[in-house]
Amino acid sequence: MSTERNAAELHAMRHSLAHIMANAIQHKWPEAKFGVGPVVENGFYYDIDLGDVSLSEEDFATLEKEMKKIIDAKEPFEKIEMGIEEAVDWAEKSGQPYKLELLNDLKRAGTTSAKDIDSEELGVSTSGKSKVEKVSFYRNGDFTDLCRGPHVASTDKVGAFKLTSVSGAYWRGKETNPQMQRIYGVAFSTEKELKEYFVMLEEAKKRDHRKLGEDLKLFFISDSVGVGLPLLLPRGEAIKNELMKYMRAKEEANGYQYVSTPVLAHSKLYERSGHASYYLENMYSTSADEEGNVFYIKPMNCPHHHMIYEKLVGSYRDLPLRLSEHAGLYRHELSGTLTGLIRMRGPITQNDSHIYVTKNQVEAEFNKVLDLFKEVYSEVGIKDYWFRLSLPDFTKEKYAGDKEQWEWAAKIIRKCLKESDLPFVEELDEAAFYGPKVDVQIKNVLGKEDSIATVQLDIVVPERMGLTYIDANGDKQHPLVIHKSIMGAFERFMAYLLEQTAGKLPVWLSPEQIRLVTVNQEKETTEFAEKVAEQARELGVRLTTDNDNESVGKKIRSAELMKIPYVVVVGQNEIESGMLTPRIRKDLEVQSDSEPRSVEELLKTIAHESSSHVIKTTL
């Protein structure tokens, strides 16, 4: 059986289970009002209005039992088509206001141009002029639901499932609409696959960067500060600082110049750039000051960098101009989407660069950017990533500029990707409003696809903002801009690395590289440990000493829980010999036994690992 066929059958199973769950809920609560019940990654959900009844996970066993009754009954899924007026009448008589709203919206739109109206639920048939004539329903047993399908042949063909969670969800995602209950389930073709999924979930919980952030004392979120506004502790800041130093050195070696811009900007700057038209809902703004001026808190660096371009560039001889900044940005994200360091409101420290080029320079500069991606990801240890060429869907009014220019830009990027020998896919409707982009895609610990970085070709904003240079013929031209962010946001990149390594960061990124464990608290021991710590600080090695009045075994275990690369026990033997024997974290060890080394040799070796960004230890 082909992968495509497997995926299609699994989709039908999950979609059918959403209906079976809704059917079971209707058996228990006949007055239930149903919203939408789409398939999602690994399963399904259904949004349901149960009035004053509040579901909890304690209800799942009862619901699953009722679902299994429906499954065991082997009820066939029967497709029914109705005219739009008949369907509206059905929704009214059935007491289903949410279905009625969807149908009335479709009726008012009149054609399939209404495809954005919760299309997962609408089975639409049209005439040659795309006018909506019929909608489809599916019936199993005593349950009928507005739906486009597909479904399995009968209820007993749905594989293995389990209900997992319930949460609140606003109808159609709008906070002004009624709040419904969203019940989630997971489903797979076999019980074996279902069990494997939950094993994977347990492993993912251990790797969740939010848990690791707490266990390793890296960051936390305080209600007093606000959701989506994490506070980095010293250990977390040490990781972020190493990433920033690494990228700055890389970029400066490749001709990038660092700048600094304010966190506030006058609203007219974002009106000039177009962000106020396309991005306003994600921007924080101040109240008008005494002169009536409104300022935005910076959600991106590009408009500010464009102002620097105007100051620095006059001629084509000044190009390419490569500007970089590590600035804290703030973006308004819905509270329900916030996820630790991965999705936050700020400060988002963007690894941000803008390369201003002539049209003839685009291809060469884009290739250099792709080469830098490969170099950085190889050194940092990122594997199994691919690129997604994100293109516009011109049936939607969210993209600015000339279609011919967009096609030219996409052609250049596609050529660069092919020549780079990097895996890539193409996807519509994911481009920035000002040009096509290449997103770096990876699978997270849950197997879900994530974007961790991006490079974009801006073919719109420079002209809109009136950015110019004088070409070799003495004529004014508009530059193009390559927006590059190899690590994306440093905080998000740190979260990704934590989850991929389960917190066992390479030596150069570990906030604590060595821990000295003293066998006692005698003066001779503490003085020796302090001398080692002084030498470490001089070499830039991050070292701490555990001189607590605890057993050596307990202190070693504490260091292991903090996932410290090297642990060294300090006692009389070490003091007399001046030799240290490190305990090496298992994932780093490349030999069965670590040998004693002089203090100087050990510290210099670790300092070298840090400066050269070694992933595995060289001891």
Secondary structure as UniProt FT lines:
FT   HELIX           3..28
FT   TURN            30..31
FT   STRAND          33..34
FT   STRAND          39..40
FT   TURN            41..42
FT   STRAND          43..49
FT   TURN            51..52
FT   HELIX           57..59
FT   HELIX           60..72
FT   TURN            73..74
FT   STRAND          78..83
FT   HELIX           84..94
FT   HELIX           97..109
FT   HELIX           112..114
FT   TURN            115..121
FT   STRAND          123..126
FT   TURN            128..129
FT   STRAND          131..140
FT   TURN            141..142
FT   STRAND          143..146
FT   HELIX           155..157
FT   STRAND          160..170
FT   HELIX           171..173
FT   TURN            175..176
FT   STRAND          179..188
FT   HELIX           191..207
FT   HELIX           209..215
FT   TURN            216..217
FT   STRAND          219..220
FT   TURN            223..225
FT   TURN            227..228
FT   STRAND          231..232
FT   HELIX           234..253
FT   TURN            254..255
FT   STRAND          257..258
FT   STRAND          264..266
FT   HELIX           267..273
FT   HELIX           275..278
FT   HELIX           280..282
FT   STRAND          284..285
FT   TURN            290..291
FT   STRAND          295..297
FT   HELIX           302..312
FT   HELIX           316..318
FT   STRAND          321..329
FT   HELIX           335..337
FT   TURN            340..342
FT   STRAND          348..357
FT   HELIX           359..361
FT   HELIX           362..380
FT   STRAND          386..391
FT   TURN            394..395
FT   HELIX           403..420
FT   STRAND          424..428
FT   TURN            433..434
FT   STRAND          437..443
FT   TURN            445..446
FT   STRAND          449..458
FT   HELIX           461..464
FT   TURN            465..466
FT   STRAND          469..470
FT   TURN            472..473
FT   STRAND          476..477
FT   STRAND          480..485
FT   HELIX           490..501
FT   TURN            502..503
FT   HELIX           507..509
FT   STRAND          514..518
FT   HELIX           523..539
FT   STRAND          543..546
FT   HELIX           552..561
FT   TURN            562..563
FT   STRAND          566..570
FT   HELIX           572..577
FT   STRAND          579..580
FT   STRAND          583..584
FT   TURN            586..588
FT   STRAND          597..598
FT   HELIX           599..612
//
